Amino acid sequence: MEIREFGEENSRKIVLIPGNMMCWRQFENVIPLLSKEYQVIAVSTDGYDGTGEIMAHPELMANEMRRFLTAELYGGKS
């Protein structure tokens, strides 16, 4: 899974997760607009992140995303 961040680090964050198994690039048109007011975090799902590798279980990808977002949004405190 690829996670990209755009805009300045900010207390106001927005997370873009593609709902149709795509790359974060599907948000390319809205990221510049959103990054004016938010720190934008955009996710590519496995297999669409440039590696071509798919995790064995979607649950693993969800756990990886949860760990990243917990650290990013809450400083590691869940």
Backbone as XML, in Angstrom:
<?xml version="1.0"?>
<chain id="A" units="angstrom">
  <residue number="1" name="MET">
    <atom name="N" x="0.851" y="-1.163" z="0.000"/>
    <atom name="CA" x="0.000" y="0.000" z="0.000"/>
    <atom name="C" x="0.899" y="1.229" z="0.000"/>
  </residue>
  <residue number="2" name="GLU">
    <atom name="N" x="0.546" y="2.192" z="-0.812"/>
    <atom name="CA" x="1.282" y="3.450" z="-0.872"/>
    <atom name="C" x="0.423" y="4.533" z="-0.229"/>
  </residue>
  <residue number="3" name="ILE">
    <atom name="N" x="1.052" y="5.305" z="0.642"/>
    <atom name="CA" x="0.366" y="6.419" z="1.286"/>
    <atom name="C" x="1.164" y="7.674" z="0.976"/>
  </residue>
  <residue number="4" name="ARG">
    <atom name="N" x="0.516" y="8.647" z="0.346"/>
    <atom name="CA" x="1.175" y="9.900" z="-0.041"/>
    <atom name="C" x="0.566" y="11.045" z="0.737"/>
  </residue>
  <residue number="5" name="GLU">
    <atom name="N" x="1.399" y="12.030" z="1.081"/>
    <atom name="CA" x="0.924" y="13.203" z="1.808"/>
    <atom name="C" x="1.204" y="14.453" z="0.983"/>
  </residue>
  <residue number="6" name="PHE">
    <atom name="N" x="0.257" y="15.377" z="1.004"/>
    <atom name="CA" x="0.357" y="16.610" z="0.231"/>
    <atom name="C" x="-0.017" y="17.793" z="1.117"/>
  </residue>
  <residue number="7" name="GLY">
    <atom name="N" x="0.492" y="18.952" z="0.759"/>
    <atom name="CA" x="0.198" y="20.148" z="1.526"/>
    <atom name="C" x="1.079" y="20.213" z="2.766"/>
  </residue>
  <residue number="8" name="GLU">
    <atom name="N" x="0.950" y="21.316" z="3.485"/>
    <atom name="CA" x="1.746" y="21.503" z="4.682"/>
    <atom name="C" x="1.165" y="20.714" z="5.839"/>
  </residue>
  <residue number="9" name="GLU">
    <atom name="N" x="2.069" y="20.291" z="6.734"/>
    <atom name="CA" x="1.584" y="19.581" z="7.919"/>
    <atom name="C" x="0.645" y="20.510" z="8.660"/>
  </residue>
  <residue number="10" name="ASN">
    <atom name="N" x="-0.500" y="19.996" z="9.007"/>
    <atom name="CA" x="-1.593" y="20.826" z="9.481"/>
    <atom name="C" x="-2.427" y="20.005" z="10.450"/>
  </residue>
  <residue number="11" name="SER">
    <atom name="N" x="-3.054" y="20.677" z="11.410"/>
    <atom name="CA" x="-3.942" y="19.949" z="12.312"/>
    <atom name="C" x="-5.214" y="19.516" z="11.593"/>
  </residue>
  <residue number="12" name="ARG">
    <atom name="N" x="-5.526" y="20.167" z="10.496"/>
    <atom name="CA" x="-6.685" y="19.788" z="9.682"/>
    <atom name="C" x="-6.209" y="18.839" z="8.591"/>
  </residue>
  <residue number="13" name="LYS">
    <atom name="N" x="-6.612" y="17.586" z="8.702"/>
    <atom name="CA" x="-6.180" y="16.556" z="7.748"/>
    <atom name="C" x="-7.405" y="15.957" z="7.086"/>
  </residue>
  <residue number="14" name="ILE">
    <atom name="N" x="-7.200" y="15.498" z="5.868"/>
    <atom name="CA" x="-8.248" y="14.774" z="5.158"/>
    <atom name="C" x="-7.603" y="13.539" z="4.527"/>
  </residue>
  <residue number="15" name="VAL">
    <atom name="N" x="-8.264" y="12.406" z="4.640"/>
    <atom name="CA" x="-7.745" y="11.142" z="4.117"/>
    <atom name="C" x="-8.601" y="10.734" z="2.918"/>
  </residue>
  <residue number="16" name="LEU">
    <atom name="N" x="-7.935" y="10.481" z="1.786"/>
    <atom name="CA" x="-8.615" y="10.058" z="0.564"/>
    <atom name="C" x="-8.291" y="8.584" z="0.321"/>
  </residue>
  <residue number="17" name="ILE">
    <atom name="N" x="-9.328" y="7.763" z="0.387"/>
    <atom name="CA" x="-9.170" y="6.322" z="0.185"/>
    <atom name="C" x="-10.021" y="5.927" z="-1.015"/>
  </residue>
  <residue number="18" name="PRO">
    <atom name="N" x="-9.408" y="5.413" z="-2.083"/>
    <atom name="CA" x="-10.204" y="5.034" z="-3.243"/>
    <atom name="C" x="-11.137" y="3.875" z="-2.927"/>
  </residue>
  <residue number="19" name="GLY">
    <atom name="N" x="-12.350" y="3.992" z="-3.370"/>
    <atom name="CA" x="-13.336" y="2.958" z="-3.100"/>
    <atom name="C" x="-13.411" y="1.896" z="-4.168"/>
  </residue>
  <residue number="20" name="ASN">
    <atom name="N" x="-12.632" y="2.038" z="-5.218"/>
    <atom name="CA" x="-12.743" y="1.098" z="-6.331"/>
    <atom name="C" x="-11.395" y="0.487" z="-6.708"/>
  </residue>
  <residue number="21" name="MET">
    <atom name="N" x="-10.570" y="0.208" z="-5.683"/>
    <atom name="CA" x="-9.283" y="-0.462" z="-5.903"/>
    <atom name="C" x="-8.449" y="0.261" z="-6.956"/>
  </residue>
  <residue number="22" name="MET">
    <atom name="N" x="-8.096" y="1.481" z="-6.650"/>
    <atom name="CA" x="-7.333" y="2.304" z="-7.582"/>
    <atom name="C" x="-6.114" y="2.907" z="-6.884"/>
  </residue>
  <residue number="23" name="CYS">
    <atom name="N" x="-5.376" y="3.659" z="-7.648"/>
    <atom name="CA" x="-4.213" y="4.388" z="-7.174"/>
    <atom name="C" x="-4.654" y="5.748" z="-6.618"/>
  </residue>
  <residue number="24" name="TRP">
    <atom name="N" x="-3.830" y="6.331" z="-5.748"/>
    <atom name="CA" x="-4.124" y="7.654" z="-5.209"/>
    <atom name="C" x="-4.250" y="8.688" z="-6.322"/>
  </residue>
  <residue number="25" name="ARG">
    <atom name="N" x="-3.679" y="8.419" z="-7.478"/>
    <atom name="CA" x="-3.689" y="9.389" z="-8.581"/>
    <atom name="C" x="-5.099" y="9.715" z="-9.091"/>
  </residue>
  <residue number="26" name="GLN">
    <atom name="N" x="-6.095" y="8.895" z="-8.745"/>
    <atom name="CA" x="-7.442" y="9.230" z="-9.177"/>
    <atom name="C" x="-7.918" y="10.523" z="-8.510"/>
  </residue>
  <residue number="27" name="PHE">
    <atom name="N" x="-7.202" y="10.969" z="-7.472"/>
    <atom name="CA" x="-7.545" y="12.200" z="-6.771"/>
    <atom name="C" x="-6.701" y="13.394" z="-7.221"/>
  </residue>
  <residue number="28" name="GLU">
    <atom name="N" x="-5.895" y="13.227" z="-8.268"/>
    <atom name="CA" x="-4.965" y="14.285" z="-8.691"/>
    <atom name="C" x="-5.627" y="15.640" z="-8.929"/>
  </residue>
  <residue number="29" name="ASN">
    <atom name="N" x="-6.850" y="15.649" z="-9.405"/>
    <atom name="CA" x="-7.509" y="16.923" z="-9.689"/>
    <atom name="C" x="-7.978" y="17.651" z="-8.438"/>
  </residue>
  <residue number="30" name="VAL">
    <atom name="N" x="-8.310" y="16.910" z="-7.383"/>
    <atom name="CA" x="-8.823" y="17.550" z="-6.169"/>
    <atom name="C" x="-7.742" y="17.798" z="-5.122"/>
  </residue>
  <residue number="31" name="ILE">
    <atom name="N" x="-6.628" y="17.075" z="-5.183"/>
    <atom name="CA" x="-5.575" y="17.249" z="-4.180"/>
    <atom name="C" x="-5.070" y="18.688" z="-4.126"/>
  </residue>
  <residue number="32" name="PRO">
    <atom name="N" x="-4.776" y="19.355" z="-5.259"/>
    <atom name="CA" x="-4.309" y="20.748" z="-5.160"/>
    <atom name="C" x="-5.334" y="21.680" z="-4.499"/>
  </residue>
  <residue number="33" name="LEU">
    <atom name="N" x="-6.599" y="21.438" z="-4.743"/>
    <atom name="CA" x="-7.641" y="22.262" z="-4.134"/>
    <atom name="C" x="-7.727" y="22.016" z="-2.630"/>
  </residue>
  <residue number="34" name="LEU">
    <atom name="N" x="-7.726" y="20.750" z="-2.239"/>
    <atom name="CA" x="-7.843" y="20.407" z="-0.827"/>
    <atom name="C" x="-6.601" y="20.808" z="-0.032"/>
  </residue>
  <residue number="35" name="SER">
    <atom name="N" x="-5.422" y="20.712" z="-0.662"/>
    <atom name="CA" x="-4.184" y="20.975" z="0.064"/>
    <atom name="C" x="-3.991" y="22.447" z="0.401"/>
  </residue>
  <residue number="36" name="LYS">
    <atom name="N" x="-4.856" y="23.310" z="-0.088"/>
    <atom name="CA" x="-4.805" y="24.724" z="0.304"/>
    <atom name="C" x="-5.257" y="24.896" z="1.752"/>
  </residue>
  <residue number="37" name="GLU">
    <atom name="N" x="-6.141" y="24.015" z="2.213"/>
    <atom name="CA" x="-6.677" y="24.132" z="3.567"/>
    <atom name="C" x="-6.403" y="22.927" z="4.450"/>
  </residue>
  <residue number="38" name="TYR">
    <atom name="N" x="-5.990" y="21.812" z="3.856"/>
    <atom name="CA" x="-5.806" y="20.574" z="4.606"/>
    <atom name="C" x="-4.464" y="19.951" z="4.281"/>
  </residue>
  <residue number="39" name="GLN">
    <atom name="N" x="-3.972" y="19.157" z="5.207"/>
    <atom name="CA" x="-2.910" y="18.226" z="4.867"/>
    <atom name="C" x="-3.636" y="17.017" z="4.294"/>
  </residue>
  <residue number="40" name="VAL">
    <atom name="N" x="-3.336" y="16.674" z="3.058"/>
    <atom name="CA" x="-4.046" y="15.605" z="2.356"/>
    <atom name="C" x="-3.231" y="14.312" z="2.443"/>
  </residue>
  <residue number="41" name="ILE">
    <atom name="N" x="-3.891" y="13.249" z="2.855"/>
    <atom name="CA" x="-3.284" y="11.921" z="2.913"/>
    <atom name="C" x="-4.061" y="11.060" z="1.919"/>
  </residue>
  <residue number="42" name="ALA">
    <atom name="N" x="-3.380" y="10.586" z="0.879"/>
    <atom name="CA" x="-4.037" y="9.805" z="-0.171"/>
    <atom name="C" x="-3.431" y="8.401" z="-0.218"/>
  </residue>
  <residue number="43" name="VAL">
    <atom name="N" x="-4.295" y="7.416" z="-0.373"/>
    <atom name="CA" x="-3.899" y="6.010" z="-0.288"/>
    <atom name="C" x="-4.077" y="5.325" z="-1.644"/>
  </residue>
  <residue number="44" name="SER">
    <atom name="N" x="-3.128" y="4.455" z="-1.977"/>
    <atom name="CA" x="-3.289" y="3.531" z="-3.105"/>
    <atom name="C" x="-3.458" y="2.147" z="-2.526"/>
  </residue>
  <residue number="45" name="THR">
    <atom name="N" x="-4.438" y="1.420" z="-2.999"/>
    <atom name="CA" x="-4.641" y="0.063" z="-2.508"/>
    <atom name="C" x="-3.599" y="-0.873" z="-3.109"/>
  </residue>
  <residue number="46" name="ASP">
    <atom name="N" x="-3.331" y="-1.966" z="-2.413"/>
    <atom name="CA" x="-2.326" y="-2.922" z="-2.869"/>
    <atom name="C" x="-2.644" y="-3.419" z="-4.271"/>
  </residue>
  <residue number="47" name="GLY">
    <atom name="N" x="-1.576" y="-3.565" z="-5.040"/>
    <atom name="CA" x="-1.719" y="-3.994" z="-6.424"/>
    <atom name="C" x="-1.865" y="-2.810" z="-7.368"/>
  </residue>
  <residue number="48" name="TYR">
    <atom name="N" x="-2.227" y="-1.650" z="-6.824"/>
    <atom name="CA" x="-2.388" y="-0.432" z="-7.617"/>
    <atom name="C" x="-1.442" y="0.649" z="-7.117"/>
  </residue>
  <residue number="49" name="ASP">
    <atom name="N" x="-0.463" y="0.260" z="-6.318"/>
    <atom name="CA" x="0.455" y="1.208" z="-5.696"/>
    <atom name="C" x="1.806" y="1.269" z="-6.392"/>
  </residue>
  <residue number="50" name="GLY">
    <atom name="N" x="1.920" y="0.684" z="-7.550"/>
    <atom name="CA" x="3.174" y="0.703" z="-8.284"/>
    <atom name="C" x="4.021" y="-0.539" z="-8.054"/>
  </residue>
  <residue number="51" name="THR">
    <atom name="N" x="3.730" y="-1.328" z="-7.023"/>
    <atom name="CA" x="4.514" y="-2.532" z="-6.763"/>
    <atom name="C" x="3.945" y="-3.730" z="-7.499"/>
  </residue>
  <residue number="52" name="GLY">
    <atom name="N" x="2.637" y="-3.714" z="-7.752"/>
    <atom name="CA" x="1.982" y="-4.843" z="-8.384"/>
    <atom name="C" x="1.736" y="-5.993" z="-7.428"/>
  </residue>
  <residue number="53" name="GLU">
    <atom name="N" x="2.182" y="-5.818" z="-6.160"/>
    <atom name="CA" x="2.013" y="-6.874" z="-5.168"/>
    <atom name="C" x="0.712" y="-6.673" z="-4.398"/>
  </residue>
  <residue number="54" name="ILE">
    <atom name="N" x="-0.010" y="-7.740" z="-4.210"/>
    <atom name="CA" x="-1.261" y="-7.688" z="-3.474"/>
    <atom name="C" x="-1.075" y="-8.464" z="-2.172"/>
  </residue>
  <residue number="55" name="MET">
    <atom name="N" x="-1.454" y="-7.848" z="-1.052"/>
    <atom name="CA" x="-1.366" y="-8.544" z="0.233"/>
    <atom name="C" x="-2.313" y="-9.737" z="0.222"/>
  </residue>
  <residue number="56" name="ALA">
    <atom name="N" x="-1.982" y="-10.716" z="1.010"/>
    <atom name="CA" x="-2.771" y="-11.939" z="1.049"/>
    <atom name="C" x="-4.212" y="-11.690" z="1.510"/>
  </residue>
  <residue number="57" name="HIS">
    <atom name="N" x="-4.411" y="-10.759" z="2.418"/>
    <atom name="CA" x="-5.741" y="-10.525" z="2.966"/>
    <atom name="C" x="-6.022" y="-9.028" z="3.052"/>
  </residue>
  <residue number="58" name="PRO">
    <atom name="N" x="-7.207" y="-8.602" z="2.673"/>
    <atom name="CA" x="-7.568" y="-7.188" z="2.821"/>
    <atom name="C" x="-7.447" y="-6.723" z="4.272"/>
  </residue>
  <residue number="59" name="GLU">
    <atom name="N" x="-7.626" y="-7.637" z="5.210"/>
    <atom name="CA" x="-7.504" y="-7.295" z="6.628"/>
    <atom name="C" x="-6.101" y="-6.778" z="6.958"/>
  </residue>
  <residue number="60" name="LEU">
    <atom name="N" x="-5.071" y="-7.338" z="6.313"/>
    <atom name="CA" x="-3.701" y="-6.869" z="6.532"/>
    <atom name="C" x="-3.540" y="-5.437" z="6.051"/>
  </residue>
  <residue number="61" name="MET">
    <atom name="N" x="-4.119" y="-5.122" z="4.906"/>
    <atom name="CA" x="-4.048" y="-3.765" z="4.378"/>
    <atom name="C" x="-4.781" y="-2.797" z="5.309"/>
  </residue>
  <residue number="62" name="ALA">
    <atom name="N" x="-5.939" y="-3.193" z="5.806"/>
    <atom name="CA" x="-6.697" y="-2.344" z="6.724"/>
    <atom name="C" x="-5.908" y="-2.098" z="8.005"/>
  </residue>
  <residue number="63" name="ASN">
    <atom name="N" x="-5.236" y="-3.126" z="8.524"/>
    <atom name="CA" x="-4.427" y="-2.963" z="9.734"/>
    <atom name="C" x="-3.238" y="-2.044" z="9.499"/>
  </residue>
  <residue number="64" name="GLU">
    <atom name="N" x="-2.610" y="-2.167" z="8.320"/>
    <atom name="CA" x="-1.487" y="-1.286" z="7.988"/>
    <atom name="C" x="-1.967" y="0.166" z="7.918"/>
  </residue>
  <residue number="65" name="MET">
    <atom name="N" x="-3.109" y="0.382" z="7.290"/>
    <atom name="CA" x="-3.659" y="1.730" z="7.189"/>
    <atom name="C" x="-4.021" y="2.266" z="8.576"/>
  </residue>
  <residue number="66" name="ARG">
    <atom name="N" x="-4.608" y="1.421" z="9.418"/>
    <atom name="CA" x="-4.967" y="1.834" z="10.778"/>
    <atom name="C" x="-3.729" y="2.250" z="11.555"/>
  </residue>
  <residue number="67" name="ARG">
    <atom name="N" x="-2.647" y="1.465" z="11.468"/>
    <atom name="CA" x="-1.409" y="1.806" z="12.181"/>
    <atom name="C" x="-0.869" y="3.157" z="11.706"/>
  </residue>
  <residue number="68" name="PHE">
    <atom name="N" x="-0.838" y="3.363" z="10.390"/>
    <atom name="CA" x="-0.330" y="4.621" z="9.861"/>
    <atom name="C" x="-1.189" y="5.795" z="10.331"/>
  </residue>
  <residue number="69" name="LEU">
    <atom name="N" x="-2.510" y="5.668" z="10.190"/>
    <atom name="CA" x="-3.390" y="6.777" z="10.551"/>
    <atom name="C" x="-3.389" y="7.045" z="12.048"/>
  </residue>
  <residue number="70" name="THR">
    <atom name="N" x="-3.278" y="6.011" z="12.850"/>
    <atom name="CA" x="-3.192" y="6.217" z="14.299"/>
    <atom name="C" x="-1.943" y="7.017" z="14.638"/>
  </residue>
  <residue number="71" name="ALA">
    <atom name="N" x="-0.828" y="6.661" z="14.039"/>
    <atom name="CA" x="0.411" y="7.389" z="14.278"/>
    <atom name="C" x="0.347" y="8.811" z="13.732"/>
  </residue>
  <residue number="72" name="GLU">
    <atom name="N" x="-0.211" y="8.967" z="12.525"/>
    <atom name="CA" x="-0.265" y="10.277" z="11.860"/>
    <atom name="C" x="-1.268" y="11.214" z="12.527"/>
  </residue>
  <residue number="73" name="LEU">
    <atom name="N" x="-2.432" y="10.701" z="12.854"/>
    <atom name="CA" x="-3.496" y="11.569" z="13.351"/>
    <atom name="C" x="-3.495" y="11.719" z="14.867"/>
  </residue>
  <residue number="74" name="TYR">
    <atom name="N" x="-3.006" y="10.696" z="15.568"/>
    <atom name="CA" x="-3.090" y="10.716" z="17.025"/>
    <atom name="C" x="-1.737" y="10.558" z="17.695"/>
  </residue>
  <residue number="75" name="GLY">
    <atom name="N" x="-0.673" y="10.666" z="16.945"/>
    <atom name="CA" x="0.649" y="10.551" z="17.529"/>
    <atom name="C" x="0.946" y="9.186" z="18.120"/>
  </residue>
  <residue number="76" name="GLY">
    <atom name="N" x="0.302" y="8.153" z="17.577"/>
    <atom name="CA" x="0.523" y="6.796" z="18.044"/>
    <atom name="C" x="-0.388" y="6.368" z="19.161"/>
  </residue>
  <residue number="77" name="LYS">
    <atom name="N" x="-1.227" y="7.287" z="19.650"/>
    <atom name="CA" x="-2.169" y="6.957" z="20.721"/>
    <atom name="C" x="-3.481" y="6.509" z="20.120"/>
  </residue>
  <residue number="78" name="SER">
    <atom name="N" x="-3.942" y="5.327" z="20.470"/>
    <atom name="CA" x="-5.204" y="4.840" z="19.913"/>
    <atom name="C" x="-6.347" y="5.007" z="20.894"/>
  </residue>
</chain>
